Amino acid sequence: MNVKNCRKCRRIFNYVMGPILCPNCREAEEAKFQEVKKYVQEHRRCGMQEVSEACEVSLSQIQQWLREDRLVLADDSPMGIACEKCGKMIKSGRFCPECANQMTNSFNTAVGKTATAYVPPKKDSREGARMRFIDK
């Protein structure tokens, strides 16, 4: 049994996975998320500060939902967050498409080099191949 304190209300609860929030706080956060999502869909040209004030949600919480790709903004929306690598404004996620492609290519190149360098050991194909023991 994994017991933890909720990060919002400080109550003790049985922690299973995900954010360290009790079921009550998790439900309340999900309700706020749905409210923000609906507000953003209805007011596509609003700013992040306006959404924060209208829905009574912190700016950091809105930014977290954007980074997690839970909340996605329209292309014509003035809101956005900065790419964690280059700082370019993006609508959701952590990285802009260019940085994501660059990191993917770098990773594939690195994995490709180690994969070609690894040579699996040859199996002994002799008929009489068996384990030998050395007496001490």
VMD Tcl script that draws the C-alpha trace (Angstrom):
set ca {
  {0.00 0.00 0.00}
  {1.52 3.31 -1.11}
  {0.17 6.15 1.05}
  {0.99 9.79 0.22}
  {-0.17 13.30 1.04}
  {-2.14 15.17 -1.61}
  {-0.14 18.11 -3.01}
  {-3.16 20.42 -2.89}
  {-5.20 19.58 0.22}
  {-2.48 17.68 2.14}
  {-4.87 14.78 2.93}
  {-3.50 11.25 3.11}
  {-4.65 8.92 0.33}
  {-3.72 5.64 -1.32}
  {-1.48 6.63 -4.24}
  {-1.66 4.49 -7.37}
  {-0.13 6.50 -10.25}
  {-0.07 9.87 -12.01}
  {0.02 13.23 -10.26}
  {0.15 13.09 -6.49}
  {-3.42 14.27 -5.96}
  {-6.21 12.68 -3.95}
  {-9.29 11.56 -5.90}
  {-11.28 14.66 -4.82}
  {-8.59 17.11 -5.97}
  {-8.08 15.13 -9.18}
  {-11.79 15.39 -9.99}
  {-11.77 19.11 -9.23}
  {-8.73 19.61 -11.49}
  {-10.40 17.65 -14.29}
  {-13.54 19.80 -13.96}
  {-11.38 22.96 -14.22}
  {-9.66 21.49 -17.28}
  {-13.00 20.88 -19.00}
  {-14.07 24.45 -18.14}
  {-10.86 25.90 -19.61}
  {-11.14 23.71 -22.71}
  {-14.72 24.86 -23.32}
  {-13.77 28.52 -22.77}
  {-10.85 28.29 -25.22}
  {-13.08 26.65 -27.84}
  {-15.71 29.38 -27.48}
  {-13.23 32.29 -27.34}
  {-10.52 31.35 -29.85}
  {-8.88 34.79 -29.93}
  {-8.50 35.21 -26.15}
  {-5.19 35.51 -24.35}
  {-3.84 33.26 -21.65}
  {-4.34 35.89 -18.95}
  {-8.00 36.28 -19.96}
  {-8.55 32.51 -19.75}
  {-6.83 32.41 -16.38}
  {-9.03 35.15 -14.96}
  {-12.28 33.93 -16.51}
  {-11.86 30.33 -15.36}
  {-9.99 31.08 -12.12}
  {-7.07 28.85 -13.05}
  {-3.39 29.72 -12.65}
  {-1.28 30.49 -15.70}
  {1.14 27.72 -14.75}
  {-1.71 25.17 -14.75}
  {-2.78 26.25 -18.26}
  {0.82 26.02 -19.44}
  {1.14 22.54 -17.91}
  {-1.95 21.35 -19.80}
  {-0.48 22.80 -23.01}
  {2.89 21.06 -22.42}
  {1.11 17.75 -21.75}
  {-0.79 18.10 -25.08}
  {-4.08 17.89 -23.19}
  {-5.03 21.40 -24.27}
  {-4.38 22.28 -27.91}
  {-4.82 25.81 -29.26}
  {-6.12 26.85 -32.65}
  {-3.58 28.06 -35.19}
  {-5.02 31.59 -35.14}
  {-4.95 31.82 -31.33}
  {-2.66 34.51 -29.88}
  {-1.81 32.20 -26.96}
  {1.22 29.97 -27.03}
  {4.13 28.59 -25.06}
  {7.83 28.61 -25.83}
  {9.64 25.60 -27.29}
  {11.90 24.23 -24.56}
  {14.86 24.04 -26.95}
  {14.77 27.10 -29.23}
  {12.13 29.35 -27.62}
  {9.87 29.56 -30.70}
  {6.16 29.99 -29.85}
  {4.15 26.75 -30.20}
  {0.51 25.86 -29.58}
  {1.04 22.69 -27.50}
  {3.67 20.16 -26.49}
  {7.24 20.76 -25.40}
  {9.10 21.23 -28.68}
  {8.45 22.87 -32.04}
  {8.28 20.51 -35.04}
  {11.77 21.54 -36.24}
  {13.42 20.79 -32.87}
  {11.45 17.54 -32.50}
  {12.64 16.40 -35.97}
  {16.20 17.42 -35.20}
  {16.20 15.47 -31.92}
  {14.60 12.44 -33.62}
  {17.26 12.46 -36.35}
  {20.06 12.81 -33.79}
  {18.65 9.95 -31.77}
  {18.25 7.72 -34.82}
  {21.80 8.50 -35.91}
  {23.16 7.66 -32.46}
  {21.18 4.43 -32.26}
  {22.12 3.50 -35.81}
  {25.83 3.82 -35.05}
  {25.70 1.60 -31.99}
  {23.44 -0.90 -33.74}
  {25.90 -1.34 -36.64}
  {28.87 -1.60 -34.27}
  {27.30 -4.44 -32.28}
  {28.07 -7.87 -33.69}
  {26.24 -10.76 -32.07}
  {28.43 -13.67 -31.01}
  {28.61 -16.60 -33.42}
  {26.97 -19.83 -32.34}
  {29.06 -22.95 -32.21}
  {27.83 -25.08 -35.10}
  {29.98 -28.14 -34.37}
  {28.09 -31.34 -33.79}
  {29.96 -32.25 -30.64}
  {29.84 -28.79 -29.10}
  {29.25 -29.13 -25.40}
  {30.20 -27.52 -22.14}
  {33.67 -28.32 -20.79}
  {34.72 -28.15 -17.15}
  {38.23 -27.50 -15.90}
  {39.23 -29.33 -12.73}
  {40.73 -27.13 -10.06}
}
mol new
graphics top color blue
foreach p $ca { graphics top sphere $p radius 0.5 }
foreach p [lrange $ca 0 end-1] q [lrange $ca 1 end] { graphics top cylinder $p $q radius 0.2 }
display resetview
